[in-house]
Amino acid sequence: MNGLRWGAGMRGSLAPPGIGKVKREHVIRIPIESGTTRFNPSGCEGEKMRISRYGGAGGAVPTVPDETGTGPPVRNSGLPSGMVLLPLAPGAFHLPGPVNSVVLDNGAGGALLIDTGLDDSHARKLLREVAALGLRPAAILNTHSHTDHHGGNAFILKRFPEVPVFAPPLEAAVIRFPVLEPLSLFGALPPREVQTKFLLAPSSPAQGVEPGEQRLGGVDVELLAVPGHAAQMYAVRVGDVLYAADALFGPDALAKHPLTFCVDSAAQKASAAALAGLSGVRLTLPAHGDPAEESAALVAVNLASYERTTAAVREALTAGAATVDELLARVCAALGVTMTNAGAVLLNRAVISAHLSEGLAAGWAQLEVSDHRLLFAQR
C-alpha cells in the first residue's frame, strides 16, 4: 500500500545495507506514468526507470544492443515491441510502476491480474499491456486492501464487469467498503483531508479466498499468508517465482522511506523471515521494487529496516513517557522523516502504534493514563 505503505509527503535518507546480487540492467527509457503516490519505490523520475528483465525458468535470455547503440546490451524478452510488461517466467509477467502488477497467462486466452495499482492510469496501462499479449482479464487478485493495490479494480471492472475479484477475507471486506481504511486510521469519520485516492479507493465486489493452493482465473497459484503490513495479506507463488506483495520491499524503497507501514510489526518481521525459508524460489518480486534473485538477502535487508524502526521507537521512549504523536515526532527527527500532509501523519502514527504494541507484548514498553492522556513509557 502507499505510504510504505509509506507516508505521502514523506522523505527520508536512511539507507539499508546492500543485498548482494539483485540484478539491475542498463537504464533505459520507457513511457510510464509518474503520478504522485505516497512513495515512488521503483526510483521513477518522469520516464526514467531502472528495470530488470528475466526470462524463463533457468534459461538463458538472449541480449540485443540497446536502442542507442552505445550502451550495454539489454535482454530481449520476446514480447511485442514497445511493451512495458517484463517477463518473470514463461506465462508470467509484471508491469513495473509505483506498485508492480503481475499478469499470469491461463493458457486459454485469459489472465489473472494480481494487484491493479492505485488508480485508472495504472489500470489503463495494465489492460493495454494484457491486450497486447492477446489476453483479457479472467480474474483479479488483490493481495491486500491498501489503495495502491486495488485502486485500479474499478476501471477494469467497468470494461469487464464479469471478472471476479479475490482477496484475503478481511481485506476483501475493506475493498468492498473502502471507507473502513481512513476510518480505521483516523479513528472516526475521516475528514476530507484524508479522503484522497491514497487512502480511499473506489469500492469493488471482492470475495474472500483462503490461503493455500487455489485456482483463480484458470491459473494455479499458492497463496501464502504474510500478515503484518496489513491485517491479512498474501504473497503469491507460481512455480519458482514469488510475488511477495508488501511483505518485502526493494532496497531503494526502504532507503527512501525509513518508516515502513505495518499494523502488526511483530507479524511483519515473522512473515518476512518465513519467506527466507522457502525452497525452490528462483526469483522474488516485491510489490515495490525490482525482482531479486537472492531472496534471503532481500529478506535480511527488510528485517534490518523493520528492526531499525523498533530501535528508534525504543530510543524515543528513553526521553520520557509520551503520547503516540509525541513519540512519532521524536522518531521522525531521529530518522530524518518529513511529513507534509495529514495522510502521512496518520500512516506513520499507525507505524509507531504497531511497534508500541509489540513493545507492550515483549515487555519493553508500558501503557499508562495520566492527566487525561494515553501515555507510553519505557519499562
C-alpha positions in Angstrom: 0.0 0.0 0.0 1.0 3.6 -0.4 3.0 5.2 2.3 5.5 2.3 2.8 2.6 2.0 2.6 4.7 4.9 3.2 3.6 8.3 4.1 2.6 10.6 1.3 4.8 13.7 1.6 7.5 11.7 3.5 11.1 11.9 2.8 13.9 10.1 4.5 17.6 9.2 3.8 18.3 6.1 5.9 19.9 3.7 3.5 19.9 0.0 4.2 22.9 -2.2 3.5 23.4 -3.9 0.1 21.5 -7.1 -0.6 24.0 -8.9 -2.8 23.3 -9.8 -6.4 20.0 -8.1 -7.0 20.2 -7.9 -10.8 19.8 -4.5 -12.5 20.2 -3.8 -16.1 21.0 -0.8 -18.2 18.9 2.2 -17.5 16.6 2.6 -20.4 13.6 4.9 -21.3 10.1 3.5 -21.0 7.0 5.6 -21.4 5.5 5.4 -17.9 3.1 7.5 -15.8 4.8 9.3 -13.0 1.8 10.2 -10.9 2.4 11.2 -7.3 1.9 8.5 -4.7 2.8 8.2 -1.1 6.1 6.8 -2.3 7.9 6.1 -5.5 9.7 2.9 -4.6 10.9 2.0 -8.1 13.0 5.0 -8.4 10.8 6.5 -11.2 11.6 10.1 -12.2 9.4 11.0 -15.1 10.1 8.5 -17.8 13.4 7.1 -16.3 13.3 3.8 -14.6 15.8 1.1 -13.7 14.4 -2.3 -14.7 15.5 -6.0 -14.7 14.4 -8.3 -17.4 14.2 -12.1 -16.7 13.4 -14.9 -19.0 12.0 -18.4 -18.5 12.9 -20.6 -15.5 16.6 -21.3 -15.5 17.1 -20.5 -19.2 19.5 -18.0 -20.8 17.9 -14.9 -22.2 19.2 -13.5 -25.4 20.5 -10.0 -25.4 20.3 -7.3 -28.1 22.1 -3.9 -28.3 20.3 -1.1 -26.5 18.3 1.3 -28.8 21.0 4.0 -28.7 23.7 1.5 -29.8 26.1 3.0 -27.3 25.1 1.3 -24.0 25.4 -2.3 -22.8 23.0 -4.9 -24.2 19.5 -5.2 -22.8 17.7 -8.5 -22.6 15.3 -9.4 -25.3 12.1 -10.6 -23.6 10.5 -11.8 -26.8 7.5 -9.6 -26.1 5.9 -7.4 -28.7 7.9 -4.3 -29.5 7.2 -1.3 -27.2 5.6 -3.4 -24.4 6.3 -2.4 -20.8 5.5 -5.8 -19.4 8.6 -7.7 -18.2 8.9 -11.5 -18.1 9.3 -13.3 -14.8 8.9 -16.9 -16.2 7.0 -18.5 -19.1 3.5 -17.1 -18.9 4.3 -14.8 -16.0 4.9 -11.1 -16.4 5.0 -8.0 -14.3 4.1 -4.4 -15.1 6.7 -2.2 -13.2 5.4 1.0 -11.6 4.9 2.7 -8.2 3.3 -0.7 -7.4 4.1 -3.8 -9.5 1.2 -5.6 -11.1 1.6 -9.3 -12.0 0.0 -10.9 -15.1 -0.4 -14.7 -15.3 -1.4 -16.3 -18.6 -4.0 -19.1 -18.0 -3.3 -20.7 -21.4 -6.8 -20.2 -22.6 -6.8 -16.5 -23.7 -7.3 -15.1 -20.2 -5.1 -13.7 -17.5 -5.1 -13.5 -13.7 -4.2 -9.9 -12.7 -2.5 -9.5 -9.3 -2.8 -6.0 -7.8 -4.2 -3.4 -10.1 -2.4 -0.3 -9.0 -3.5 3.0 -7.4 -5.9 4.4 -10.0 -7.3 4.4 -13.5 -4.0 5.5 -15.0 -2.2 2.3 -13.9 -5.2 0.1 -14.7 -5.5 1.5 -18.2 -1.8 0.7 -18.9 -2.3 -2.7 -17.4 -5.2 -3.5 -19.6 -3.3 -2.2 -22.7 -0.4 -4.5 -21.9 -2.6 -7.5 -21.3 -4.4 -6.9 -24.6 -1.0 -6.7 -26.4 -0.4 -10.2 -25.2 -3.7 -11.3 -26.8 -5.3 -11.8 -23.4 -8.2 -10.5 -21.5 -8.7 -10.4 -17.7 -10.1 -13.6 -16.2 -9.8 -12.7 -12.6 -8.3 -10.1 -10.2 -6.4 -11.0 -7.0 -5.7 -8.1 -4.6 -3.0 -9.2 -2.2 -4.4 -6.8 0.5 -6.7 -3.8 0.8 -4.3 -0.9 0.6 -5.4 1.5 -2.1 -2.4 1.2 -4.4 -3.1 -2.5 -4.7 -6.8 -2.3 -5.6 -7.4 1.3 -6.8 -7.4 0.1 -10.4 -10.1 -2.5 -9.9 -13.0 -0.2 -10.7 -11.5 0.9 -14.1 -11.0 -2.8 -15.1 -14.5 -3.8 -13.9 -16.1 -1.1 -16.0 -14.8 -2.8 -19.1 -15.0 -6.4 -17.8 -17.8 -6.4 -15.2 -17.9 -10.2 -15.2 -14.4 -10.6 -13.8 -14.3 -11.9 -10.2 -12.2 -10.2 -7.6 -10.4 -12.1 -4.9 -8.6 -11.0 -1.7 -7.9 -12.3 1.8 -11.2 -12.4 3.6 -10.7 -9.4 6.0 -9.1 -7.4 3.2 -12.0 -8.2 0.9 -14.4 -6.5 3.3 -12.3 -3.3 3.2 -12.2 -3.5 -0.6 -16.0 -3.7 -0.6 -16.3 -0.9 1.9 -13.2 1.2 1.4 -14.2 3.9 3.9 -13.0 1.4 6.5 -9.4 2.3 5.6 -9.4 6.0 6.5 -11.9 5.3 9.3 -9.5 2.9 11.0 -6.6 5.3 10.6 -8.4 8.4 11.8 -10.5 6.6 14.5 -13.7 8.4 13.5 -15.5 9.7 10.4 -12.5 10.7 8.2 -12.2 14.4 7.4 -12.0 15.5 3.7 -8.2 16.0 4.1 -7.7 12.2 4.3 -10.4 11.2 1.8 -7.9 11.1 -1.0 -7.2 8.3 -3.5 -4.2 7.3 -1.4 -6.5 6.3 1.4 -9.9 5.9 -0.2 -10.2 3.8 -3.4 -13.5 3.1 -5.3 -15.4 0.1 -4.0 -15.2 -3.2 -5.8 -17.0 -6.6 -5.2 -14.1 -8.5 -3.7 -14.8 -12.0 -2.3 -12.6 -13.7 0.3 -10.3 -16.5 -0.7 -8.4 -18.7 1.8 -4.6 -19.3 1.8 -3.1 -22.3 0.2 -3.3 -23.8 -3.3 -6.1 -22.1 -5.3 -7.2 -21.9 -8.9 -8.1 -18.3 -9.8 -9.0 -17.2 -13.3 -7.8 -20.6 -14.6 -4.3 -20.2 -13.0 -3.0 -22.4 -10.3 -1.3 -20.3 -7.5 -0.2 -20.8 -4.0 -1.4 -18.1 -1.6 1.0 -17.6 1.4 -0.3 -15.8 4.4 2.1 -12.9 5.3 0.3 -10.7 7.8 1.8 -7.7 9.4 2.0 -4.9 6.8 -1.8 -5.5 6.6 -4.1 -7.4 8.9 -4.2 -10.1 6.2 -2.1 -10.3 3.2 -1.0 -12.9 0.7 2.3 -13.5 -1.1 1.7 -15.4 -4.3 3.9 -18.3 -5.5 3.7 -19.6 -9.1 6.4 -22.2 -9.8 9.7 -20.8 -8.9 8.5 -17.2 -8.9 7.4 -15.5 -5.7 5.4 -12.2 -5.7 6.0 -11.0 -2.1 3.4 -8.2 -2.2 4.3 -5.8 0.6 5.8 -8.5 2.8 9.1 -7.4 1.3 10.3 -4.1 -0.3 13.1 -3.3 -2.6 16.2 -1.7 -1.2 15.6 1.6 -2.9 12.2 1.8 -1.4 13.5 1.1 2.1 16.2 3.7 1.7 13.8 6.4 0.6 11.2 5.7 3.3 12.6 4.6 6.7 9.2 4.1 8.2 7.6 1.0 6.7 3.8 0.8 7.3 2.5 -2.0 9.4 -0.4 -2.9 11.6 1.5 -5.6 13.5 5.3 -5.1 13.5 6.0 -8.5 15.1 3.9 -10.3 12.5 5.6 -8.2 9.8 9.0 -9.5 10.9 7.8 -13.1 11.2 6.3 -13.0 7.7 9.4 -11.6 6.1 11.6 -14.2 7.9 9.3 -17.0 6.7 9.8 -16.1 3.1 13.5 -16.6 3.5 12.9 -20.2 4.3 11.0 -21.0 1.1 12.8 -23.6 -1.1 12.8 -23.6 -4.9 12.3 -19.9 -5.3 14.4 -18.6 -8.2 13.0 -15.0 -8.3 11.3 -12.8 -5.7 9.4 -9.8 -6.8 8.4 -7.2 -4.1 5.4 -5.0 -4.9 7.6 -2.0 -4.7 11.0 -2.7 -6.2 12.8 -4.8 -8.7 13.0 -8.6 -9.0 15.7 -10.2 -6.8 17.5 -13.5 -7.4 18.7 -13.7 -3.8 15.5 -13.8 -1.6 17.5 -14.4 1.6 19.5 -11.3 1.1 16.3 -9.3 0.3 14.7 -10.6 3.5 17.7 -9.6 5.5 17.6 -6.0 4.3 13.9 -5.8 5.2 14.3 -7.3 8.6 17.1 -4.9 9.3 14.9 -2.0 8.3 12.0 -3.2 10.5 14.3 -3.7 13.5 15.7 -0.2 12.9 12.2 1.3 13.3 11.7 -0.8 16.5 15.0 0.5 17.8 14.0 4.1 17.0 10.7 3.7 19.0 12.5 2.2 21.9 15.1 5.1 21.9 12.2 7.6 21.7 10.8 6.1 24.9 14.0 6.9 26.8 13.2 10.6 26.6 10.2 10.0 28.9 6.6 9.0 28.8 4.8 10.4 25.8 1.7 10.1 23.6 1.9 8.4 20.2 2.1 11.7 18.4 4.9 12.9 20.6 6.8 9.7 20.0 6.1 10.0 16.3 7.8 13.4 16.3 10.8 12.0 18.2 11.2 9.1 15.7 10.8 11.3 12.7 13.5 13.6 14.0 15.8 10.7 14.6 15.3 9.1 11.2 15.1 12.2 9.1 11.5 11.8 8.1 9.5 14.8 7.0 5.7 14.7 6.8 3.8 17.3 4.8 0.1 16.2 4.9 -2.5 14.6 7.1 -2.4 11.2 5.4 1.4 10.9 6.1 0.9 11.6 9.8 -1.9 9.1 10.1 0.0 6.4 8.4 3.2 7.0 10.4 1.2 7.3 13.6 0.0 3.8 12.9 3.5 2.5 12.4 4.5 3.9 15.8 1.4 2.4 17.4 2.2 -1.0 15.9 5.8 -1.1 17.3 4.5 0.1 20.7 2.0 -2.8 20.7 5.0 -5.1 20.0 6.8 -3.5 22.9 3.9 -4.0 25.3 3.7 -7.7 24.4 7.5 -8.0 24.7 7.7 -6.2 28.0 9.9 -3.2 26.9 7.1 -0.7 26.9 4.2 0.1 29.2 0.9 2.0 28.8 -0.5 4.4 31.4 -3.1 7.1 31.6 -2.0 10.4 33.1 -3.7 13.9 33.0 -6.3 12.5 30.7 -3.7 11.4 28.2 -2.8 7.9 27.0 1.0 7.6 27.5 3.6 5.1 26.7 6.8 4.7 28.7 9.9 2.6 28.9 9.7 -0.4 31.1 
